Amino acid sequence: MLRKLYNWSSSWTGTIVIVLTIIFFVAQAFVIPSGSMKNTLLIGDMLFVKKFSYGIPVPRIPWIELQVLPDFKGNGHLIDGPRPKRGDIVVFRYPNNDNIHYVKRAVALPGDIVALKEKHLFLHPKEGNEFVRANYPKEKIIETGGKLFVVNPYRDEHPGIHNDPSVKRDGLQPYQLFDMMPIKIPEDEYFMMGDNRDHSNDSRFWGTVNYKYIVGKPWFIYFSWDENKEVRWERVFRTVESLEEDMQGKDIEINHEKGIY
């Protein structure tokens, strides 16, 4: 029996089935295409996406994005799983074109209220005021309309989150970078933002992301090179968590490109 299994797995048919099974249900390669998550994730980082982090998405053949099974549950997943947590970096399909993959950070969950004022992110978690008091330092909490909001709730934990000081109100910059009226996140949807806040094309511009578009989360970087094709060995085989630990307490120099990407 084992011999037959070995022979089958060594055949072209067996190899293709095994590779597709891994891509469909376990891990898929993903290349960071833009600087919207720098310096947490950089252009040229090549990583594996853990596809079972939030359930099992309906499988598609990579590159041609051909769906190979029906969406039986109507939520983009064969098997439901845990939903993204606040602060998770998530790989998902762009809601306006689900053949395109994006990677951003989930900053608000269903039932949360989120707003922006002068580039500052304000979050009122769905768990309410007592949850805010118990889980966030007083200096980061403000009250408005009887609700407690946390100001910039993720910056201490995730040092890659930053603003570009050169982006100012000048009539040329999109207003979404600076202000957003409070919105309540709908059921099973998520508000996504890039860590490179002033250059990220994210939920501020095109709305929340439904669970059906969620693919998975970064697992580890298997290769990385810069624009000059020089290998960044210090990033190879690293997890996002370990890279963030390295950035803690350091002054991070970031070269910004103009625009939203």
N, C-alpha and C positions, 0 to 999 in steps of 0.2 A: 504493500500500500504506500509506504513512504517513498519507495523507489519510483513508483508510478507518479506520485505527486512531484517528486524532484524532476523527473523527466518532463512532466507537463510544464512546470514552472520555468524550465530551461528552454522550452520551445518559444517560437515567436508569439504564438497565441497566448501562452501562459504569461510571458513577459508583458505583453500589451494589457492583458486583463489585470495583472498585479499593479502595473503603473497607473492605469486608469482608476483602479480602486483606491489607491493612495491619493491621487489627485482629487477624486470625487468626494472622499469621505475623511481623509486624514490631514493632508497638508498640500499646499499649492504654492509654487514660487511666485513672488511678486517683487517688482522693481519700483523703488520710490522714484516717481517721475518729476516731481516738482519740489520746490523749497518751502512748501506750506507748513511742514512739520519740523523744519530745522530749528535748533540744532539737536533735537531729540532723534529725528531720523533725517538723513541727508540724501540729496540727489545722488543716485548711484549705489545706494544701499540695496542689496539684493537679499530678501528675507523669505523665510517660509511662513505662511499663514496657517495657523492652527484652525482647521475648519470645523472642529467639533466643540469649540469653546462655547458657542451659543446655540447648540443644536446641530442638526445635519442639514445643510442647505440642499435644495433640489439640485442635483448634479448637472453641470454643463461641460461640454468639451471645450477645453481652453483654446484661446486664439480665435476660434470661429463662434464661440459662445452659444453653441447649439444645445438646447435643453434636451436631455435624454430620457427624462421621466416626467410625467405630468405633475403639476402642483396640486396634489390630492387635498391638502389641508387649506389651500388658498392663502398661505402666509409665507410662501417661499422656502419652506423647510419640510423635509420628509419626517424629521423627528424634532419636536420642540426641545429647547434646552434652556439653561439659565440665560437671563437677559443681561446686556451690558451693565456694568456698575459705573457709578460716577467716577470720572477720571480715567476710565479704560481707553486705551488706543484701539480703535476698531477699524477693520477693513470692511467696506460695504460697497454696494453698487450705487452709483449716482442715480438718484430718483428720476431725473429727467432723461437719462439714457442708461438703462441697466446693463448695457454691454461694457460700460466703463467702471473701473474700480477706483475708489477713493480711500484714503486713510486719514482719519482725523481722531480727535479726542472727544469722547462723550462727556459733555459738561452738564447736561440736564436730562433727567429721566421722566417717564410719564407721571403727570401730576405735579411736577416741579414748576415753579414760576421763575423765569429768567429774564434779565434785562441788562442793558448796557447804558452807561452814562460816562461820557468823556473817556472812552476806551476801557473803563472798569466794568468787570463782569459782576453782576449781582444775582445771587441764587437764594431762593426760598425753597428748601426741600419739602416734598410732599408730606413728610413726617411731622412738620409743624414746628412751632416756636420752641417747645421743650427740647426737641431733638437738636435744634440749633444751639441752644444754651449748653447742652450737655456735650456737644461734639466740636465746637469751634471756639477759639479764643475771643474774649470780649472785644479786643481791639479791632477785630475783623467783622463785627456785627453792627448793623444799623437797623432801626425800626422805622417803618413807613406803612401807614394804613393799617396799623395793628399787626403787621407781619414782620418777623425778623428776617433780614437778608444778610447773607455772608458776602463780603466784598472780596473778589479775587480768590475764591476758595481753593484753587489748585496750585497756586504759584509756589508756595513753600515746599510742597511735596514733589512737584515736577519742575525742576529748574530750567527746562528747555522752553517753558512758556514765557513769552516776552512781547513787548511792543517795540516798534521801530520809532525812535524819537524824531526821525526826520519826516515822518508822516504827520502833517498838521492840517488843521482846517484852513483850506485855501480856496475853496470853491471848485477844486479839481478832484479832490478825493471823494470816494463814495461815502455818503452819510452813515451807511451801515457800520463802518469801522469805528464810529464814535458813539452813536446813540441808538438804542432800540427800546421801544415801549415794552413794559412787562407783558409776557405771554405765558400762558399755561400750556405745558406740553401735553398733547393728546395721548390717549391710551395706546400703549405699545409703540410709541414713537420716541425719538431721541434727538436732542439738539447737539450737533457736532461742530467743533471749532478746531482749526489748526493751531499748533503751538506758536507759529510765526504769525501772530494775530493780525498784523496790519497788511499782510500779503496773502491771506488765505481765503480761497473761494469755498465758503462753507454755509452752514444753516442760516447765517445772517442774511444771505442773499437768496437762497432757494428753499428755505424751510426745513422742517424736521425730517428725519429718516425713519420710515416704518421698519418694523422688525423683519418684514419679508425681504428687505434689501441687505440685511446683515449677513456677512460671509464668515467672519472670524476675527482673530486677533493676531498680531505679530508674535511669532514663536522665537526665532533667533535669526540673526544676520549670518548668511553663509558666505557672502562675499561682498566687498565694497571697494569702489574706486571713484576717484574724483574726476573733474572735467578734463584733466590731462591724462586720464587712463592710468594714473598712479594708484597702486593698491593701498588702501587704508587698512593695514594689517591690524591696527589696534581696535578695529571694529568687527573683525571676522570672528564668527562663532560667539558673538556677544548677544545677550538679551537686552531688551529695552530697559529693564529694571537695573541691570548692571551698569549700563551707560549713564543712566540718570544718577546712580550713586557716585559715579566718577565726577559728575558735573556739580554736585552739591558743594556749596560754599566757594565756588570758583567764579572768577570773572570770565564770561564767555564772549569771545569776539565773534560777531556775526556780520558777514558781508551780505547786505540786502540787495536784491534786484528789484527794480521798480515793477509795479503792477500787482494784480490779484491772480494767484495761480494755485 
